[in-house]
Amino acid sequence: MSPRRLVLWRHGETDYNAAGRMQGHLDSALTQVGWNQARFAVPALARFSPDLVIASDLRRATDTATVLTEAIGVPLRIDKRLRETHLGEWQGFTGQQVDEAYPGERARWRVDATWAPPGGESRVDVAERALEVVADLDQANSDAGDAVLLATHGGLIIALTAKLLGLPVESWPSLGGIANCHWVELTRRDGNWRLAAYNAGITG
């Protein structure tokens, strides 16, 4: 069965988030705040009745996903194609450090989804690999069920949302960020994905 609902859930706060550092593929850990954010989100996410949860193999996403799957008894798969954008030479830097070492490039990255940090990926690149995960769910032998939750990362969520909605690439930067442990809900009708909720979540 091809899923009719996708929930794209960002991981909880990490030590790098708290320090204002860019993570990319670096394997940072959830803070206590991040663990609590995941726990607080469980009741709301459980209402989607996901048949399957697929998580990025980076532990901040896997740990966040495990909080949900253990609470509601849903299968968990790990897929490295759901990793965050590889930020190349910027990984581990603060925004200020990037701006000092690469003047003007972070501003360019924000407004051009086809542009990649030195040694890294563009948002278009990220969307293409994430789209493969969704395409696999539509295969005839898929056991995905009606609703699937992807536990992943903010940059990937923005890129995949834009791709699934068929937005022009030049408009992708108009989508806002996704807060820690917030999510995007997409529903499918007549083969087309529609946006049901963006940056939804539990605050407090």
Secondary structure, DSSP 8 states (H G I E B T S, - for coil): ---SEEEEEE---BHHHHHTB--TTS---B-HHHHHHHHHHHHHHHTT--SEEEE-SSHHHHHHHHHHHHHHT--EEE-GGG-----GGGTT-BHHHHHHHSTTHHHHHHH-TT---TTS--HHHHHHHHHHHHHHHTSTT----SEEEEEE-HHHHHHHHHHHHT--GGGGGGS----TT-EEEEEEETTEEEEEEEEE----
